[in-house]
Amino acid sequence: FGNWHQSLGTVPMITKLQSRAEKIRKQELKRVNNKLSGLTASERATVERLTRGIVAKLLHGPMSHLRTMDNVENRGQTVKSLEAMFKL
């Protein structure tokens, strides 16, 4: 219970990280929208799934690391590092 309770402190950072990644994903899809205009609805759905999957895989490591950190001080330093790296 203690570890779970401590991990709740990372929820805002995880949310920010996910939001930032989703924003970038959508911006990049919008940027190449003209190149994707010839795709069928099914193909567009495939591109959506593909890009969401890539984002999820990229974020899995940092989010898992945050959730499993026991030391509050180290977690705080990690949060600051992630904020700087991802411009959160």
C-alpha positions as a printed NumPy array, in Angstrom:
array([[  0.   ,   0.   ,   0.   ],
       [  2.821,   2.382,   0.865],
       [  4.485,   2.003,  -2.526],
       [  1.164,   2.451,  -4.297],
       [  0.406,   5.561,  -2.262],
       [  3.849,   7.038,  -2.987],
       [  3.451,   6.302,  -6.688],
       [  0.364,   8.543,  -6.766],
       [  2.737,  11.517,  -6.632],
       [  3.895,  10.621, -10.134],
       [  0.415,  10.706, -11.674],
       [  0.556,  14.423, -12.63 ],
       [  3.931,  13.922, -14.344],
       [  2.708,  10.852, -16.21 ],
       [ -0.364,  12.794, -17.34 ],
       [  1.793,  15.704, -18.551],
       [  4.118,  13.341, -20.37 ],
       [  1.243,  11.55 , -22.089],
       [ -0.404,  14.842, -23.041],
       [  2.826,  16.235, -24.496],
       [  3.443,  13.09 , -26.524],
       [ -0.141,  13.04 , -27.812],
       [  0.104,  16.706, -28.807],
       [  3.293,  16.021, -30.777],
       [  1.741,  12.938, -32.404],
       [ -1.285,  14.937, -33.565],
       [  0.87 ,  17.827, -34.79 ],
       [  2.985,  15.474, -36.878],
       [ -0.06 ,  13.771, -38.369],
       [ -1.526,  17.166, -39.207],
       [  1.777,  18.207, -40.789],
       [  1.705,  15.248, -43.197],
       [ -2.049,  15.26 , -43.698],
       [ -1.763,  16.177, -47.41 ],
       [  0.524,  13.213, -47.989],
       [ -2.009,  10.939, -46.295],
       [ -5.016,  12.309, -48.187],
       [ -5.076,   9.355, -50.58 ],
       [ -5.485,   6.82 , -47.799],
       [ -8.735,   5.   , -47.223],
       [-10.529,   5.289, -43.886],
       [ -9.151,   1.889, -42.938],
       [ -5.605,   2.911, -43.815],
       [ -5.969,   6.139, -41.833],
       [ -7.16 ,   4.106, -38.846],
       [ -4.08 ,   1.923, -39.239],
       [ -1.822,   5.001, -39.222],
       [ -3.607,   6.244, -36.074],
       [ -3.09 ,   2.899, -34.321],
       [  0.522,   2.76 , -35.46 ],
       [  1.393,   6.24 , -34.187],
       [ -0.422,   5.671, -30.89 ],
       [  1.457,   2.399, -30.463],
       [  4.815,   4.072, -31.091],
       [  4.039,   6.78 , -28.533],
       [  2.909,   4.198, -25.974],
       [  6.074,   2.155, -26.416],
       [  8.308,   5.216, -26.118],
       [  6.568,   6.349, -22.924],
       [  6.34 ,   2.93 , -21.305],
       [  9.892,   2.934, -19.933],
       [  9.85 ,   6.404, -18.334],
       [  6.355,   5.899, -16.912],
       [  7.167,   2.476, -15.484],
       [ 10.346,   3.841, -13.96 ],
       [  8.434,   6.681, -12.287],
       [  5.774,   4.34 , -10.927],
       [  8.282,   1.965,  -9.345],
       [ 10.601,   4.513,  -7.727],
       [ 10.573,   4.1  ,  -3.959],
       [ 12.813,   6.992,  -2.975],
       [ 10.846,  10.257,  -2.94 ],
       [ 13.987,  12.382,  -3.364],
       [ 15.148,  10.407,  -6.412],
       [ 11.647,  10.531,  -7.85 ],
       [ 11.632,  14.32 ,  -7.496],
       [ 14.941,  14.571,  -9.338],
       [ 13.658,  12.266, -12.063],
       [ 10.497,  14.34 , -12.433],
       [ 12.596,  17.504, -12.849],
       [ 14.754,  15.763, -15.443],
       [ 11.721,  14.594, -17.403],
       [ 10.223,  18.08 , -17.282],
       [ 13.412,  19.5  , -18.759],
       [ 13.856,  16.776, -21.383],
       [ 10.28 ,  16.859, -22.63 ],
       [  9.672,  20.589, -22.017],
       [  6.708,  19.95 , -19.744]])
